[in-house]
Amino acid sequence: MQIEYNLSEISEVAAKIIKVSSCKTLLFYGEMGAGKTTLIKELVKQLGSLDKVNSPTFSLVNEYQGKKSSIYHFDFHRIEDEEEAYDIGFEEYIDSGHWCLIEWPQHIESLLPLEKHEIHLSKINVSKRELIFK
């Protein structure tokens, strides 16, 4: 699936992602400023969480409580070694059956599960993005 959208349409985009996802592990690819965290904030909201969503750049993972499930939001941008992901119990999070939303997954490539969706984001202009969902 490929979508071009304005940031004002992010609610509809997030709803569509949730609807078409056949698993709860979503990998977010894109340069800084592409809108990964912005889209994740909307996904967390639509999954029923009332928590304030921030990028877990320094803590590596933030946990939110959704309506039906926990939601784990990872940011591996600053990770230097996959061992750091082991240290936070990444495998337990992935095996939990809860939503796992992972920014910068290319930094932990060998730890990623087989069952996952990729979301590639790119910035077209200040208010427009392109999303490729695999």
DSSP file with accessible surface (Angstrom, degrees, kcal/mol):
  #  RESIDUE AA STRUCTURE BP1 BP2  ACC     N-H-->O    O-->H-N    N-H-->O    O-->H-N    TCO  KAPPA ALPHA  PHI   PSI    X-CA   Y-CA   Z-CA
    1    1 A M              0   0   76      0, 0.0   132,-3.2     0, 0.0     2,-0.4   0.000 360.0 360.0 360.0 135.5    0.0    0.0    0.0
    2    2 A Q  E     +A  132   0A 123    130,-0.2     2,-0.4     2,-0.0   130,-0.2  -0.996 360.0 178.4-129.0 130.7    1.3    3.5   -0.9
    3    3 A I  E     -A  131   0A  31    128,-2.8   128,-3.2    -2,-0.4     2,-0.5  -0.998  20.0-159.3-135.4 135.4   -0.3    6.7    0.4
    4    4 A E  E     +A  130   0A 108     -2,-0.4     2,-0.3   126,-0.2   126,-0.2  -0.958  32.3 168.2-105.4 132.3    0.5   10.3   -0.1
    5    5 A Y  E     -A  129   0A   4    124,-2.6   124,-2.9    -2,-0.5     2,-0.3  -0.986  36.5-123.2-146.2 154.4   -1.2   12.4    2.7
    6    6 A N  E >   -A  128   0A  59     -2,-0.3     3,-2.7   122,-0.2   122,-0.2  -0.685  36.9-114.0 -87.9 151.5   -1.3   15.8    4.3
    7    7 A L  G >  S+     0   0   59    120,-2.5     3,-1.6     1,-0.3     4,-0.2   0.808 116.6  66.4 -58.8 -26.6   -0.5   15.9    8.1
    8    8 A S  G 3  S+     0   0  107    119,-0.3    -1,-0.3     1,-0.3     3,-0.3   0.665  99.2  53.4 -67.2 -13.7   -4.2   17.0    8.6
    9    9 A E  G X> S+     0   0   81     -3,-2.7     4,-1.8     1,-0.2     3,-0.5   0.239  72.6 111.5-102.9  13.6   -5.2   13.5    7.3
   10   10 A I  H <> S+     0   0   20     -3,-1.6     4,-2.7     1,-0.2     5,-0.2   0.820  70.5  60.2 -63.9 -29.8   -3.0   11.6    9.8
   11   11 A S  H 3> S+     0   0   48     -3,-0.3     4,-2.2     1,-0.2    -1,-0.2   0.929 107.2  45.5 -62.1 -44.3   -6.0   10.2   11.7
   12   12 A E  H <> S+     0   0  122     -3,-0.5     4,-2.1     2,-0.2    -1,-0.2   0.884 112.7  51.0 -66.8 -38.9   -7.3    8.5    8.6
   13   13 A V  H  X S+     0   0    8     -4,-1.8     4,-2.3     2,-0.2    -2,-0.2   0.940 110.7  48.2 -64.4 -45.7   -3.9    7.1    7.8
   14   14 A A  H  X S+     0   0    0     -4,-2.7     4,-2.4     1,-0.2     5,-0.2   0.918 110.6  51.5 -62.0 -42.9   -3.4    5.7   11.3
   15   15 A A  H  X S+     0   0   43     -4,-2.2     4,-2.3    -5,-0.2    -1,-0.2   0.907 109.8  49.9 -61.1 -39.9   -6.9    4.1   11.2
   16   16 A K  H  X S+     0   0  105     -4,-2.1     4,-2.4     2,-0.2    -1,-0.2   0.907 108.9  52.0 -66.5 -40.8   -6.1    2.4    7.8
   17   17 A I  H  X S+     0   0    0     -4,-2.3     4,-1.4     1,-0.2    -2,-0.2   0.941 111.1  47.0 -60.5 -46.6   -2.7    1.1    9.2
   18   18 A I  H  < S+     0   0   45     -4,-2.4     3,-0.3     1,-0.2    -1,-0.2   0.929 112.8  50.7 -61.1 -42.6   -4.5   -0.5   12.2
   19   19 A K  H  < S+     0   0  183     -4,-2.3    -1,-0.2     1,-0.2    -2,-0.2   0.891 115.8  39.1 -64.1 -41.5   -7.1   -2.0    9.9
   20   20 A V  H  < S+     0   0   64     -4,-2.4     2,-0.3    -5,-0.1    -1,-0.2   0.584  87.8 111.7 -90.4  -6.9   -4.8   -3.6    7.4
   21   21 A S     <  -     0   0   21     -4,-1.4     5,-0.0    -3,-0.3     3,-0.0  -0.500  43.4-172.6 -72.1 126.4   -2.1   -4.8    9.9
   22   22 A S  S    S+     0   0   96     -2,-0.3     2,-0.3    94,-0.0    -1,-0.2   0.444  74.3  28.3 -95.2  -2.4   -2.1   -8.5   10.2
   23   23 A C  S    S-     0   0   14      2,-0.1    93,-0.1     0, 0.0    76,-0.0  -0.922  77.7-120.1-147.8 172.4    0.4   -8.4   13.1
   24   24 A K  S    S+     0   0   82     -2,-0.3    76,-3.0    74,-0.1     2,-0.6   0.256  82.0  94.1-104.5  11.2    1.2   -6.0   16.0
   25   25 A T  E     -b  100   0A  13     74,-0.2    92,-2.2    90,-0.1     2,-0.5  -0.924  51.6-179.9-107.1 115.2    4.9   -5.3   15.1
   26   26 A L  E     -bc 101 117A   1     74,-2.8    76,-2.9    -2,-0.6     2,-0.5  -0.967  13.2-155.9-119.0 127.3    5.3   -2.2   13.0
   27   27 A L  E     -bc 102 118A   0     90,-3.1    92,-3.3    -2,-0.5     2,-0.6  -0.888   8.1-153.0-103.9 129.6    8.7   -1.0   11.8
   28   28 A F  E     -bc 103 119A   0     74,-3.4    76,-1.4    -2,-0.5     2,-0.4  -0.905  14.5-179.3-111.3 117.2    9.1    2.7   11.0
   29   29 A Y  E     + c   0 120A  29     90,-3.2    92,-2.9    -2,-0.6     2,-0.2  -0.885  26.1 103.3-112.4 144.1   11.8    3.7    8.5
   30   30 A G        -     0   0   19     -2,-0.4    92,-0.1    90,-0.2    74,-0.1  -0.721  63.7 -81.7 156.5 155.3   12.5    7.3    7.4
   31   31 A E    >   -     0   0  159     90,-0.4     3,-2.0    -2,-0.2     5,-0.3  -0.189  66.5 -70.7 -68.2 167.3   14.9   10.1    7.8
   32   32 A M  T 3  S+     0   0  120      1,-0.3    -1,-0.2     2,-0.1     0, 0.0  -0.347 125.3  23.0 -55.5 134.9   14.8   12.5   10.7
   33   33 A G  T 3  S+     0   0   49     -3,-0.1    -1,-0.3    89,-0.0    -2,-0.1   0.475  85.0 118.3  84.8   3.2   11.7   14.7   10.3
   34   34 A A  S <  S-     0   0    4     -3,-2.0    88,-0.2    87,-0.1    -2,-0.1   0.714  89.3-102.9 -75.5 -20.2    9.9   12.2    8.1
   35   35 A G  S  > S+     0   0   10     -4,-0.2     4,-2.4    86,-0.1     5,-0.2   0.635  75.0 137.3 110.9  18.0    7.1   11.9   10.6
   36   36 A K  H  > S+     0   0    9     -5,-0.3     4,-2.4     2,-0.2     5,-0.2   0.963  79.9  39.9 -60.5 -53.5    7.7    8.6   12.3
   37   37 A T  H  > S+     0   0   33      1,-0.2     4,-2.7     2,-0.2    -1,-0.2   0.888 113.4  55.7 -66.5 -36.9    7.0    9.8   15.9
   38   38 A T  H  > S+     0   0   70      2,-0.2     4,-1.6     1,-0.2    -1,-0.2   0.933 110.9  44.3 -60.7 -44.7    4.0   11.9   14.7
   39   39 A L  H  X S+     0   0    0     -4,-2.4     4,-2.5     1,-0.2    -2,-0.2   0.916 111.9  53.0 -67.2 -40.4    2.4    8.9   13.1
   40   40 A I  H  X S+     0   0    0     -4,-2.4     4,-2.9    -5,-0.2     5,-0.3   0.912 104.4  56.3 -62.4 -40.0    3.2    6.7   16.2
   41   41 A K  H  X S+     0   0   94     -4,-2.7     4,-2.0     1,-0.2    -1,-0.2   0.923 110.2  45.2 -56.7 -42.9    1.5    9.3   18.4
   42   42 A E  H  X S+     0   0   24     -4,-1.6     4,-2.6     2,-0.2    -2,-0.2   0.897 111.7  51.6 -70.6 -38.6   -1.7    9.0   16.4
   43   43 A L  H  X S+     0   0    2     -4,-2.5     4,-1.7     2,-0.2    -2,-0.2   0.939 110.1  49.3 -61.7 -45.4   -1.5    5.2   16.3
   44   44 A V  H  <>S+     0   0    1     -4,-2.9     5,-2.0     1,-0.2     3,-0.2   0.925 111.4  50.0 -60.5 -43.1   -1.2    5.1   20.1
   45   45 A K  H ><5S+     0   0  134     -4,-2.0     3,-1.7    -5,-0.3    -1,-0.2   0.935 110.9  48.3 -60.1 -46.0   -4.1    7.5   20.5
   46   46 A Q  H 3<5S+     0   0   72     -4,-2.6    -1,-0.2     1,-0.3    -2,-0.2   0.740 102.0  63.2 -71.9 -19.7   -6.3    5.3   18.1
   47   47 A L  T 3<5S-     0   0   28     -4,-1.7    20,-2.6    -3,-0.2    21,-0.6   0.382 126.7-100.0 -83.3   4.5   -5.3    2.2   20.0
   48   48 A G  T < 5S+     0   0   28     -3,-1.7     2,-0.3    18,-0.3    -3,-0.2   0.550  73.0 144.2  96.8  10.2   -7.0    3.8   23.0
   49   49 A S      < -     0   0    7     -5,-2.0    -1,-0.3     1,-0.1    17,-0.2  -0.644  32.5-170.1 -85.4 140.0   -4.2    5.2   25.1
   50   50 A L        +     0   0  174     15,-0.5    -1,-0.1    -2,-0.3    16,-0.1   0.325  52.9 118.0-101.6   2.6   -4.7    8.5   26.9
   51   51 A D  S    S-     0   0   77     14,-0.3     2,-0.4    -7,-0.1    -2,-0.1  -0.339  75.1-107.4 -69.9 151.8   -0.9    8.6   27.7
   52   52 A K        -     0   0  169     -2,-0.0     2,-0.5     1,-0.0    -1,-0.1  -0.678  37.0-140.6 -78.2 128.2    1.3   11.4   26.5
   53   53 A V        +     0   0   14     -2,-0.4     2,-0.3   -12,-0.0   -12,-0.1  -0.820  28.7 165.5-100.2 124.9    3.5   10.0   23.7
   54   54 A N        -     0   0   80     -2,-0.5    19,-0.1    19,-0.1     8,-0.0  -0.958  45.2 -96.2-129.9 153.6    7.1   11.1   23.5
   55   55 A S        -     0   0   39     -2,-0.3     2,-1.2     1,-0.1     3,-0.3  -0.510  28.0-139.9 -69.5 130.5   10.0    9.5   21.5
   56   56 A P     >  +     0   0    2      0, 0.0     4,-2.3     0, 0.0    19,-0.4  -0.199  48.7 146.6 -85.0  47.4   12.0    7.2   23.8
   57   57 A T  T  4 S+     0   0   30     -2,-1.2    21,-0.3     1,-0.2    18,-0.0   0.871  76.9  25.9 -54.6 -41.8   15.2    8.3   22.3
   58   58 A F  T  4 S+     0   0  170     -3,-0.3    -1,-0.2     1,-0.1    -3,-0.0   0.782 126.4  44.7 -97.9 -27.4   17.2    8.0   25.5
   59   59 A S  T  4 S-     0   0   65     -4,-0.1     2,-0.7     1,-0.1    -2,-0.2   0.621  93.3-142.5 -88.7 -12.7   15.2    5.3   27.3
   60   60 A L  S  < S+     0   0   18     -4,-2.3    15,-1.8    15,-0.2     2,-0.3  -0.076  75.3  43.5  75.4 -33.1   14.9    3.2   24.2
   61   61 A V  E     -D   74   0A  22     -2,-0.7     2,-0.4    13,-0.2    13,-0.2  -0.997  57.6-170.7-144.8 138.1   11.3    2.1   25.1
   62   62 A N  E     -D   73   0A  42     11,-2.2    11,-2.8    -2,-0.3     2,-0.4  -0.963  17.1-146.1-118.9 144.6    8.2    3.8   26.4
   63   63 A E  E     -D   72   0A 112     -2,-0.4     2,-0.3     9,-0.2     9,-0.2  -0.932  16.1-178.1-114.8 134.4    5.1    1.8   27.4
   64   64 A Y  E     -D   71   0A  10      7,-2.8     7,-2.8    -2,-0.4     2,-0.7  -0.935  25.6-126.1-126.3 151.9    1.6    3.0   27.0
   65   65 A Q  E     -D   70   0A 105     -2,-0.3   -15,-0.5     5,-0.2   -14,-0.3  -0.885  29.2-168.9-102.0 114.7   -1.7    1.3   28.0
   66   66 A G        -     0   0    8      3,-2.4   -18,-0.3    -2,-0.7   -17,-0.1  -0.277  39.2 -94.4 -87.8-178.2   -4.1    1.0   25.1
   67   67 A K  S    S+     0   0  175    -20,-2.6   -19,-0.1     1,-0.2     3,-0.1   0.904 119.6   9.2 -65.3 -41.8   -7.8    0.0   25.3
   68   68 A K  S    S+     0   0  197    -21,-0.6     2,-0.3     1,-0.2    -1,-0.2   0.477 132.1  18.4-116.7  -7.3   -7.2   -3.7   24.7
   69   69 A S  S    S-     0   0    8    -22,-0.3    -3,-2.4    29,-0.0    -1,-0.2  -0.993  76.3 -96.4-160.7 156.5   -3.4   -4.1   24.9
   70   70 A S  E     -D   65   0A  12     -2,-0.3    29,-1.5    -5,-0.2     2,-0.4  -0.465  36.2-145.9 -73.1 157.2   -0.1   -2.6   26.0
   71   71 A I  E     -De  64  99A   0     -7,-2.8    -7,-2.8    27,-0.2     2,-0.5  -0.997   7.4-160.3-130.1 125.1    1.8   -0.6   23.4
   72   72 A Y  E     -De  63 100A  24     27,-3.0    29,-3.3    -2,-0.4     2,-0.6  -0.935   3.4-165.3-110.1 126.1    5.6   -0.5   23.3
   73   73 A H  E     -De  62 101A   0    -11,-2.8   -11,-2.2    -2,-0.5     2,-0.3  -0.952   9.8-170.9-115.5 113.6    7.3    2.3   21.4
   74   74 A F  E     -De  61 102A   0     27,-3.0    29,-2.8    -2,-0.6     2,-0.4  -0.817  13.9-170.5-105.7 146.3   11.0    1.8   20.7
   75   75 A D  E     + e   0 103A   5    -15,-1.8     3,-0.3   -19,-0.4    29,-0.2  -0.923   9.4 171.8-135.4 107.3   13.5    4.3   19.3
   76   76 A F    >   +     0   0    0     27,-2.1     3,-0.9    -2,-0.4    28,-0.1   0.112  43.2 114.3-102.7  22.3   16.8    2.7   18.4
   77   77 A H  T 3  S+     0   0   53      1,-0.2    -1,-0.2    26,-0.1    27,-0.1   0.899  84.4  36.2 -59.8 -42.0   18.3    5.7   16.7
   78   78 A R  T 3  S+     0   0  130    -21,-0.3    -1,-0.2    -3,-0.3    -2,-0.1   0.391  86.1 124.7 -95.8   4.2   21.1    6.1   19.3
   79   79 A I    <   -     0   0   12     -3,-0.9     3,-0.1     1,-0.1    -3,-0.0  -0.397  37.5-172.7 -67.1 137.3   21.7    2.5   19.9
   80   80 A E        +     0   0  180      1,-0.3     2,-0.3    -2,-0.1    -1,-0.1   0.644  69.2  19.5-102.7 -20.4   25.4    1.5   19.4
   81   81 A D    >>  -     0   0   93      1,-0.1     3,-2.0    27,-0.0     4,-0.5  -0.993  69.9-124.6-152.6 140.5   25.1   -2.2   19.7
   82   82 A E  H >> S+     0   0   53     -2,-0.3     4,-1.6     1,-0.3     3,-1.0   0.760 106.0  76.2 -59.1 -22.2   22.3   -4.8   19.5
   83   83 A E  H 3> S+     0   0  103      1,-0.3     4,-2.4     2,-0.2    -1,-0.3   0.838  85.0  62.9 -57.5 -32.0   23.3   -5.9   23.0
   84   84 A E  H <> S+     0   0   65     -3,-2.0     4,-0.9     1,-0.2    -1,-0.3   0.866 101.3  50.8 -62.2 -35.8   21.6   -2.7   24.3
   85   85 A A  H X<>S+     0   0    0     -3,-1.0     5,-2.2    -4,-0.5     3,-0.5   0.898 109.0  50.7 -68.8 -40.4   18.3   -4.0   23.0
   86   86 A Y  H ><5S+     0   0   97     -4,-1.6     3,-1.8     1,-0.2    -2,-0.2   0.911 104.1  60.2 -58.8 -41.4   18.9   -7.4   24.7
   87   87 A D  H 3<5S+     0   0  122     -4,-2.4    -1,-0.2     1,-0.3    -2,-0.2   0.773 104.7  47.5 -61.9 -28.4   19.6   -5.4   28.0
   88   88 A I  T <<5S-     0   0   48     -4,-0.9    -1,-0.3    -3,-0.5    -2,-0.2   0.413 121.2-106.3 -92.1   2.1   16.1   -3.9   28.0
   89   89 A G  T X>5 +     0   0   15     -3,-1.8     4,-1.7    -4,-0.3     3,-0.9   0.823  56.1 166.6  80.3  35.3   14.5   -7.3   27.3
   90   90 A F  H 3><S+     0   0    1     -5,-2.2     4,-2.5     1,-0.3     5,-0.2   0.864  71.8  56.1 -52.3 -42.6   13.6   -6.6   23.7
   91   91 A E  H 3> S+     0   0   91      1,-0.2     4,-2.2     2,-0.2    -1,-0.3   0.882 105.7  51.4 -61.7 -37.5   12.8  -10.3   23.0
   92   92 A E  H <4 S+     0   0  129     -3,-0.9     4,-0.5     2,-0.2    -1,-0.2   0.895 109.7  50.0 -66.1 -39.6   10.2  -10.4   25.8
   93   93 A Y  H >< S+     0   0   51     -4,-1.7     3,-1.2     1,-0.2     5,-0.5   0.948 112.3  47.0 -61.2 -48.4    8.5   -7.3   24.4
   94   94 A I  H >< S+     0   0   24     -4,-2.5     3,-0.7     1,-0.3    -2,-0.2   0.880 114.1  47.3 -63.0 -37.6    8.3   -8.8   20.9
   95   95 A D  T 3< S+     0   0  132     -4,-2.2    -1,-0.3    -5,-0.2    -2,-0.2   0.490  89.9  88.2 -82.6  -1.3    7.0  -12.1   22.2
   96   96 A S  T <  S-     0   0   44     -3,-1.2    -1,-0.2    -4,-0.5    -2,-0.1   0.691  92.2-126.9 -72.9 -21.3    4.4  -10.4   24.4
   97   97 A G  S <  S+     0   0   50     -3,-0.7     2,-0.2     1,-0.3    -1,-0.1   0.500  71.5 119.3  84.9   1.4    1.7  -10.3   21.8
   98   98 A H  S    S-     0   0   58     -5,-0.5    -1,-0.3     1,-0.1     2,-0.2  -0.495  78.2 -75.6 -93.2 169.9    1.3   -6.5   22.4
   99   99 A W  E     - e   0  71A  26    -29,-1.5   -27,-3.0    -2,-0.2     2,-0.5  -0.456  44.7-168.6 -66.2 131.2    1.8   -3.7   19.9
  100  100 A C  E     -be  25  72A   0    -76,-3.0   -74,-2.8   -29,-0.2     2,-0.6  -0.974   3.3-172.7-124.8 112.0    5.5   -3.0   19.2
  101  101 A L  E     -be  26  73A   0    -29,-3.3   -27,-3.0    -2,-0.5     2,-0.6  -0.935  11.8-167.3-109.3 113.4    6.1    0.2   17.3
  102  102 A I  E     -be  27  74A   0    -76,-2.9   -74,-3.4    -2,-0.6     2,-0.3  -0.904  11.0-163.7-118.6 114.5    9.8    0.4   16.4
  103  103 A E  E    S+be  28  75A   5    -29,-2.8   -27,-2.1    -2,-0.6   -74,-0.1  -0.724  79.8  11.7 -89.2 144.3   11.6    3.5   15.1
  104  104 A W  S >  S+     0   0   27    -76,-1.4     3,-1.7    -2,-0.3    -1,-0.2   0.900  71.9 167.3  57.4  48.5   15.1    3.0   13.4
  105  105 A P  G >   +     0   0    0      0, 0.0     3,-2.2     0, 0.0     7,-0.1   0.735  61.7  79.5 -65.9 -18.2   14.7   -0.9   13.2
  106  106 A Q  G >  S+     0   0   74      1,-0.3     3,-0.8     2,-0.2     4,-0.1   0.726  83.4  65.1 -63.2 -15.8   17.7   -1.1   10.9
  107  107 A H  G <  S+     0   0   73     -3,-1.7    -1,-0.3     1,-0.2     3,-0.1   0.577 111.4  33.1 -82.9  -9.2   19.9   -0.8   14.0
  108  108 A I  G X> S+     0   0    0     -3,-2.2     3,-2.4    -4,-0.1     4,-0.6  -0.133  75.8 146.2-133.5  37.1   18.7   -4.1   15.4
  109  109 A E  G X4  +     0   0  100     -3,-0.8     3,-1.1     1,-0.3    -2,-0.1   0.826  69.3  52.3 -48.0 -44.4   18.1   -6.0   12.1
  110  110 A S  G 34 S+     0   0   91      1,-0.2    -1,-0.3    -4,-0.1    -4,-0.1   0.647 107.4  54.3 -74.5  -8.9   19.1   -9.4   13.4
  111  111 A L  G <4 S+     0   0   20     -3,-2.4    -1,-0.2     2,-0.1    -2,-0.2   0.527  81.0 113.0 -99.0  -6.0   16.6   -9.2   16.3
  112  112 A L    <<  -     0   0   22     -3,-1.1     4,-0.1    -4,-0.6   -21,-0.0  -0.388  67.9-118.4 -73.4 141.6   13.5   -8.4   14.3
  113  113 A P        -     0   0   27      0, 0.0    -1,-0.1     0, 0.0    -2,-0.1  -0.302  15.5-122.3 -73.4 162.1   10.8  -11.0   14.2
  114  114 A L  S    S+     0   0  170      1,-0.1     2,-0.9    -2,-0.0    -2,-0.1   0.872 101.0  68.6 -69.8 -37.7    9.6  -12.7   11.0
  115  115 A E  S    S+     0   0  127      2,-0.0     2,-0.3   -93,-0.0    -1,-0.1  -0.758  76.7 111.8 -89.2 107.6    6.1  -11.4   11.4
  116  116 A K        -     0   0   62     -2,-0.9     2,-0.4    -4,-0.1   -90,-0.2  -0.977  55.3-127.5-164.5 163.1    6.2   -7.7   11.0
  117  117 A H  E     -c   26   0A  21    -92,-2.2   -90,-3.1    -2,-0.3     2,-0.4  -0.966  20.0-141.4-120.0 144.7    5.1   -4.8    8.8
  118  118 A E  E     -c   27   0A  48     16,-2.1    16,-3.0    -2,-0.4     2,-0.5  -0.886  10.4-166.9-104.8 137.0    7.4   -2.1    7.4
  119  119 A I  E     -cF  28 133A   0    -92,-3.3   -90,-3.2    -2,-0.4     2,-0.6  -0.984   5.2-166.7-123.5 113.2    6.3    1.5    7.2
  120  120 A H  E     -cF  29 132A  51     12,-2.8    12,-2.4    -2,-0.5     2,-0.4  -0.923   8.5-170.1-103.3 121.4    8.5    3.7    5.1
  121  121 A L  E     + F   0 131A   8    -92,-2.9   -90,-0.4    -2,-0.6     2,-0.3  -0.897   8.2 177.4-113.7 140.5    7.9    7.4    5.4
  122  122 A S  E     - F   0 130A  48      8,-2.1     8,-2.7    -2,-0.4     2,-0.5  -0.995  29.2-120.3-140.4 148.2    9.4   10.2    3.4
  123  123 A K  E     + F   0 129A 119     -2,-0.3     6,-0.2     6,-0.2     3,-0.1  -0.749  24.8 176.6 -89.7 122.3    8.8   14.0    3.5
  124  124 A I  E    S-     0   0A  77      4,-2.4     2,-0.3    -2,-0.5     5,-0.2   0.859  71.2 -33.3 -88.2 -47.0    7.4   15.5    0.3
  125  125 A N  E >  S- F   0 128A  77      3,-1.7     3,-0.6     0, 0.0    -1,-0.4  -0.873  85.8 -61.8-155.8-168.8    7.1   19.0    1.8
  126  126 A V  T 3  S+     0   0  120     -2,-0.3     3,-0.0     1,-0.2    -2,-0.0   0.849 133.1  18.6 -54.9 -37.8    6.3   20.7    5.1
  127  127 A S  T 3  S+     0   0   58   -121,-0.1  -120,-2.5  -120,-0.0     2,-0.4   0.388 112.2  79.1-118.1   5.6    2.8   19.2    5.4
  128  128 A K  E <   +AF   6 125A  62     -3,-0.6    -4,-2.4  -122,-0.2    -3,-1.7  -0.946  50.7 179.9-124.3 138.2    2.8   16.3    3.0
  129  129 A R  E     -AF   5 123A  19   -124,-2.9  -124,-2.6    -2,-0.4     2,-0.4  -0.901  20.7-139.8-129.8 157.3    4.2   12.8    3.4
  130  130 A E  E     -AF   4 122A  42     -8,-2.7    -8,-2.1    -2,-0.3     2,-0.4  -0.972  19.9-167.4-115.5 135.9    4.5    9.6    1.5
  131  131 A L  E     -AF   3 121A   0   -128,-3.2  -128,-2.8    -2,-0.4     2,-0.5  -0.983   8.6-168.0-124.3 131.0    3.9    6.3    3.2
  132  132 A I  E     -AF   2 120A  53    -12,-2.4   -12,-2.8    -2,-0.4     2,-0.5  -0.992  10.3-162.8-117.8 122.6    4.7    2.8    1.9
  133  133 A F  E       F   0 119A  19   -132,-3.2   -14,-0.2    -2,-0.5    -2,-0.0  -0.922 360.0 360.0-108.8 123.6    3.3    0.0    3.9
  134  134 A K              0   0  135    -16,-3.0   -16,-2.1    -2,-0.5    -2,-0.0  -0.961 360.0 360.0-121.4 360.0    4.7   -3.5    3.4
